Amino acid sequence: MYRKAFALMALLVVAGLVLTACAPQTVTVTVPVKETVPVPVEKTVVVPQERATVRLSGWAANPQETALLESLLYRFSLENPDIIVKYEPITGDYWQAIKTLVGAGEEPDIYYMDIFQFPFFAKEGVLLPLDDLMAATGTSRDAFIPDLINAFTYEGETYGIPKDFNTLALFFNKDLFDQAGLAYPTDDWTWDDLKAAAQQLSQPDKNIYGMGVPADPGRFPIFVFQNGGRIMTEDFSDTLLDSPEVAEAARFYTGFYFDKSGALPSDVGEGWQGTAFGKGNFAMVYEGGWLIPYLNQQFPDLKYGAVLPPKGPKGYGNLIFTVAYVISKNSKNPEAAWKVIEFLTNEASQTTVLESGFALPSRASLINNPYFESHPESAAIFQGANGATPFMWGLYGSDVNEKMGQALERIYLEGQDPEASFQQAAQELREIMGK
Amino acid sequence: MFSQAKRRKLSEWFTAYVFLAPWFFILFVFVLFSIGWAFYLSFTDYNLFSPPKWVGLSQYIRVLRDRDFLQRALPNTLQYVAVVVPIQTFISLIIAFALDQNIRFRRFFRTAFYVPSVTSSVVISLIFVWLFSKVGIINQIFHLKIDWLNSPTYALPTIMMVNIWSTIGTMMLIFLAALQDIPLTLYEAAQIDGANRFQILRYVTIPALRPAIFFVVTMGVIGCFQVFDQIYVMTAGGPLGSTTTIAYLIYKWAFGSTNIQMGRASAVAFILSLMILVVVLIQRRIIEREE
């Protein structure tokens, strides 16, 4: 019995050896001439040049975006027959998957890197600096929107080429504005205009609120910036959540909830304010470009517009959400990988990305693209990057987000004073950061 | 030289182990090695990217001083176990008694009560998110205005309800099987001795169910200490950490963070298994004493 098992195992091992031994090469073959005397003849078998394989991974946000990337990769394969790109999208928890892969040294050559996660990867030195590769092909950092490429720069070296980005814009429901007899928001609005409009738009008895004010660390910080504050110090070594600028911003932001000119998404039974906006429960929300395809698909009849976020006491402030392509330090074909990235972020590809309507391209030169004239909402989000701050709080980013969200929740749910609540958040955060 | 019999015995052993080999492979690689490796990691500082750095007991000390662990995860988990286990055991026992009687549509009820147990817990969680939303059906039926899952007071009890609702089916099934295993002769003997229905329940049925009760409570305790998926889907540990449990904290430190803390997560995992072990041992002691 066990002999058979051994025989089977031996067979498998041999099969493995045979299978791995097939590689194209120049070979000397013995060709029998006539029927009797074999004469050795040198014969060259034409084999294609060694093709480099590059693995590329990202999250699959939706089928359309995947199709867009696949079509770009197809175009790349026509121009570069010597490089095979294997696209391996990761479904499910992308960061859990990619971190485990990096830990095991099995990560793809190219993968998506969100700015929020970037500090950890940069500090651990698992990414390849791209400056030499960029210089070799004459790609300049200046071709990209400065805030984006700077965000992926660590200790003077470029580690990622931004593939697209988003900022927040003030989306407004035109019908609700018309019903209230109000003029639509403009790029020149201030906090006061916002507050006045929200109060006039709110009809709590009809489940309609002027503005969505979720306890969301991805929305609230723009009010801090507009109030001249910061979330973290310049070098991210300490938090500034206990500064008076933050407390004032929180007082203004949560004020919408307390005077019923704004509400949380859960107040109208939604998990996300984008849905509440689509259903007409919220007249205004701060969201990014991702809201546009969602609204077009789910709420095609909704009439809406988008403008730059209103200015605060200290002027303009916004968040930049951006994702880059990075190359793994373990990549065996960094030049080939760079060729892929260069293609995916060149002007032609980025124009395709822009025209698809899914994301905003990272190339500064595309500001004059005619697409923006016919799509003012996208233009507002593209222009929003001027003077905006990347959505990134350093190594402890997820803890900062959690504490910021909890500080807002304490104000909303327990009626705590904004100043005390954010002081508690800062104190808890410093405990985590080991201060 | 081996004798004929001895050789045959040896060969039988060998055959047996060849058949067991696949299972042993899985046991050693995916269970014992993983546990051993996690135990080692709990004494290190490890972020997946850099090699583990030995730090002795400091991860354990750090955990036992951590605000999220002490003030949220630990009390939430204990409260969860203390509420859910007795209620789910009690309700499933009652239902099992009822369905053991000769009532109409018995088969239908058995299936109906068991359906939640074969449904994905993620799907169940999503359905309950809708039911318990502020404008959801529960609030409309009872004319309430509670934002169940966004209130630090109600979020954990809501998740408890979901878990009780979805687990009683399996437990009912175990009790039902145990009830039908009790020999009718015992009941007849008790009736002849003049026992009334309550006495039969107290002195015949419940003692005969003791092994089933021990099993159900043990599985309940283990499941409740490890509660994760409902929380991950319904509240992500919020609001204000009111639904952060130990298992959720492990996930948060191991994967849900920009700054991975594998060592600390492993330390919590071992603290959790120690707690489960202690509780199960105490529980077994109690059941044994009753016998």
HADDOCK unambig.tbl for C-alpha pairs under 7 A between the chains (distance, minus, plus):
assign (segid A and resid 2 and name CA) (segid B and resid 15 and name CA) 6.67 0.50 0.50
assign (segid A and resid 96 and name CA) (segid B and resid 255 and name CA) 5.56 0.50 0.50
assign (segid A and resid 100 and name CA) (segid B and resid 48 and name CA) 6.95 0.50 0.50
assign (segid A and resid 102 and name CA) (segid B and resid 49 and name CA) 6.78 0.50 0.50
assign (segid A and resid 103 and name CA) (segid B and resid 48 and name CA) 4.84 0.50 0.50
assign (segid A and resid 103 and name CA) (segid B and resid 49 and name CA) 4.79 0.50 0.50
assign (segid A and resid 117 and name CA) (segid B and resid 258 and name CA) 5.82 0.50 0.50
assign (segid A and resid 120 and name CA) (segid B and resid 258 and name CA) 6.68 0.50 0.50
assign (segid A and resid 120 and name CA) (segid B and resid 259 and name CA) 6.50 0.50 0.50
assign (segid A and resid 124 and name CA) (segid B and resid 49 and name CA) 6.66 0.50 0.50
assign (segid A and resid 266 and name CA) (segid B and resid 134 and name CA) 6.44 0.50 0.50
assign (segid A and resid 267 and name CA) (segid B and resid 134 and name CA) 6.05 0.50 0.50
assign (segid A and resid 268 and name CA) (segid B and resid 134 and name CA) 6.76 0.50 0.50
assign (segid A and resid 268 and name CA) (segid B and resid 135 and name CA) 6.46 0.50 0.50
assign (segid A and resid 269 and name CA) (segid B and resid 133 and name CA) 5.31 0.50 0.50
assign (segid A and resid 269 and name CA) (segid B and resid 134 and name CA) 5.16 0.50 0.50
assign (segid A and resid 269 and name CA) (segid B and resid 135 and name CA) 5.14 0.50 0.50
assign (segid A and resid 395 and name CA) (segid B and resid 258 and name CA) 6.28 0.50 0.50
assign (segid A and resid 395 and name CA) (segid B and resid 259 and name CA) 5.89 0.50 0.50
assign (segid A and resid 396 and name CA) (segid B and resid 258 and name CA) 6.16 0.50 0.50
assign (segid A and resid 396 and name CA) (segid B and resid 259 and name CA) 5.96 0.50 0.50
assign (segid A and resid 397 and name CA) (segid B and resid 258 and name CA) 5.96 0.50 0.50
assign (segid A and resid 398 and name CA) (segid B and resid 257 and name CA) 5.39 0.50 0.50
assign (segid A and resid 398 and name CA) (segid B and resid 258 and name CA) 5.46 0.50 0.50
assign (segid A and resid 406 and name CA) (segid B and resid 240 and name CA) 5.40 0.50 0.50
assign (segid A and resid 409 and name CA) (segid B and resid 240 and name CA) 6.67 0.50 0.50
assign (segid A and resid 413 and name CA) (segid B and resid 151 and name CA) 6.93 0.50 0.50
